[in-house]
Amino acid sequence: MGNSTAGGDSVTDAKGMADAEIARDFFGVQLHYAGVLSARAGIPLGEAIIFHTNFHRLFAYGNLGKMAPDPAFVALVSDAVALAPEARLDHLVAAYAERPADPWPADRFPFGNHFACEAPNDAGIVRIHFRNRFNTDEHGPLHASNIAQRRADLTAMFDFVASRWPDAKAINGASWLYNLEAYRRLFPADYSASRVALTGPRPIHGLSTWGQFLDFRGRAKVDVVEAFVRGLDALDVKQPWLSFPYQVLATTAPLASFRREFGV
Ligand SMILES: CC(C)(COP(=O)(O)OP(=O)(O)OC[C@H]1O[C@@H](n2cnc3c(N)ncnc32)[C@H](O)[C@@H]1OP(=O)(O)O)[C@@H](O)C(=O)NCCC(=O)NCCS
């Protein structure tokens, strides 16, 4: 993905094989998980790959929480499943090289390189998001040396929220990232302290879960992957998220907390 900004949707800005290779091990762990889930839950492998990995979003086909799978992606998965198991990862990496970067969804307002918010929903709640474009910087976006820049990004975002939607009631988040002090330290204390693990049946196709396997350069964290793969022996197909090292934590605090914290 290089240092490219949010990509378009034509193959003219395809990422290329070198950038796609960076994602190989991250793809590998997702394919492995899909295989285990398929066998244990008795669902077709193609279904597990489509609905229970981050591939649909990574390949810039959109959020499966809001749409049916794109036919082109379904065809790609069908081709991969028809191959011998050892050829599937190569097939996905090669196909990924031909795809553009996945952009922020159109309904999000980005601030800096990492944060975005949505407009308030009917209950006045503003959802916030974090992403990372794989990069070759010396330090990652959550590194201590980048706290001031991240806080500046958040100040700009909450200044925008407070001016544009002054009646917004609360700010909500949901991510594995709230397990990390390195992420929580960026936010108001009451927001970070509110974190509770998400429960309930849900497919696992977002970076809110899968992002924990990545480092800021876009490579899989080998130790995290290995521990996860070992733990899959105990996969509970009714609660598969419990097999992931970090759970998705939901957070919330009133807009007033963010006004105070960021002086907006
Ligand atoms: C978030 C992300 C950039 C972290 O990558 P990284 O290589 O660990 O890089 P950073 O340098 O930014 O973060 C380092 C900091 O996070 C902490 N950290 C990162 N992963 C951690 C982990 N698994 N456990 C504990 N701490 C962790 C480090 O201790 C460090 O904190 P410190 O500076 O206080 O020592 C990377 O996982 C990523 O890009 N994920 C995909 C995006 C994503 O998950 N989005 C969520 C969407 S909801």
The ligand as a MOL file (V3000), in Angstrom:
LIG
                    3D

  0  0  0     0  0            999 V3000
M  V30 BEGIN CTAB
M  V30 COUNTS 48 50 0 0 0
M  V30 BEGIN ATOM
M  V30 1 C -2.4390 0.1460 15.4830 0
M  V30 2 C -1.1180 -0.1950 14.8060 0
M  V30 3 C -0.6310 0.9940 13.9870 0
M  V30 4 C -0.0820 -0.5320 15.8950 0
M  V30 5 O 1.1030 -0.9360 15.2470 0
M  V30 6 P 2.5280 -0.9620 15.9760 0
M  V30 7 O 3.4890 -1.5050 14.9850 0
M  V30 8 O 2.3660 -1.7070 17.2640 0
M  V30 9 O 2.9250 0.5060 16.1050 0
M  V30 10 P 2.8870 1.8270 16.9700 0
M  V30 11 O 4.3030 2.2640 17.0320 0
M  V30 12 O 1.9260 2.7790 16.3420 0
M  V30 13 O 2.3620 1.5090 18.4230 0
M  V30 14 C 3.2640 1.2570 19.4040 0
M  V30 15 C 2.6250 1.4460 20.7390 0
M  V30 16 O 1.4680 0.6070 20.8610 0
M  V30 17 C 1.6840 -0.4000 21.8430 0
M  V30 18 N 1.1760 -1.6710 21.3180 0
M  V30 19 C 1.0070 -2.0050 20.0300 0
M  V30 20 N 0.5450 -3.2620 19.9350 0
M  V30 21 C 0.4250 -3.7120 21.1980 0
M  V30 22 C 0.0080 -4.9200 21.7590 0
M  V30 23 N -0.3860 -5.9440 20.9710 0
M  V30 24 N -0.0110 -5.0560 23.1060 0
M  V30 25 C 0.3920 -4.0150 23.8970 0
M  V30 26 N 0.8120 -2.8380 23.4270 0
M  V30 27 C 0.8370 -2.6940 22.0920 0
M  V30 28 C 3.1830 -0.4240 22.0280 0
M  V30 29 O 3.5300 -0.8610 23.3100 0
M  V30 30 C 3.5760 1.0240 21.8150 0
M  V30 31 O 3.3180 1.8230 22.9440 0
M  V30 32 P 4.4940 2.6580 23.6840 0
M  V30 33 O 4.9530 3.7020 22.6670 0
M  V30 34 O 3.8390 3.2620 24.8740 0
M  V30 35 O 5.5380 1.6510 23.9970 0
M  V30 36 C -1.2940 -1.4610 13.8970 0
M  V30 37 O -1.7330 -2.5390 14.6940 0
M  V30 38 C -2.2580 -1.2580 12.7480 0
M  V30 39 O -1.9650 -0.5680 11.7910 0
M  V30 40 N -3.4390 -1.9160 12.8150 0
M  V30 41 C -4.4250 -1.7980 11.7640 0
M  V30 42 C -5.3720 -0.6550 12.0040 0
M  V30 43 C -6.4230 -1.0150 13.0480 0
M  V30 44 O -6.2630 -1.9200 13.8370 0
M  V30 45 N -7.5020 -0.2670 13.0410 0
M  V30 46 C -8.5640 -0.5010 13.9660 0
M  V30 47 C -9.8460 -0.1890 13.2920 0
M  V30 48 S -11.2000 -0.2400 14.4470 0
M  V30 END ATOM
M  V30 BEGIN BOND
M  V30 1 1 1 2
M  V30 2 1 2 3
M  V30 3 1 2 4
M  V30 4 1 2 36
M  V30 5 1 4 5
M  V30 6 1 5 6
M  V30 7 2 6 7
M  V30 8 1 6 8
M  V30 9 1 6 9
M  V30 10 1 9 10
M  V30 11 2 10 11
M  V30 12 1 10 12
M  V30 13 1 10 13
M  V30 14 1 13 14
M  V30 15 1 14 15
M  V30 16 1 15 16
M  V30 17 1 15 30
M  V30 18 1 16 17
M  V30 19 1 17 18
M  V30 20 1 17 28
M  V30 21 1 18 19
M  V30 22 1 18 27
M  V30 23 2 19 20
M  V30 24 1 20 21
M  V30 25 1 21 22
M  V30 26 2 21 27
M  V30 27 1 22 23
M  V30 28 2 22 24
M  V30 29 1 24 25
M  V30 30 2 25 26
M  V30 31 1 26 27
M  V30 32 1 28 29
M  V30 33 1 28 30
M  V30 34 1 30 31
M  V30 35 1 31 32
M  V30 36 2 32 33
M  V30 37 1 32 34
M  V30 38 1 32 35
M  V30 39 1 36 37
M  V30 40 1 36 38
M  V30 41 2 38 39
M  V30 42 1 38 40
M  V30 43 1 40 41
M  V30 44 1 41 42
M  V30 45 1 42 43
M  V30 46 2 43 44
M  V30 47 1 43 45
M  V30 48 1 45 46
M  V30 49 1 46 47
M  V30 50 1 47 48
M  V30 END BOND
M  V30 END CTAB
M  END
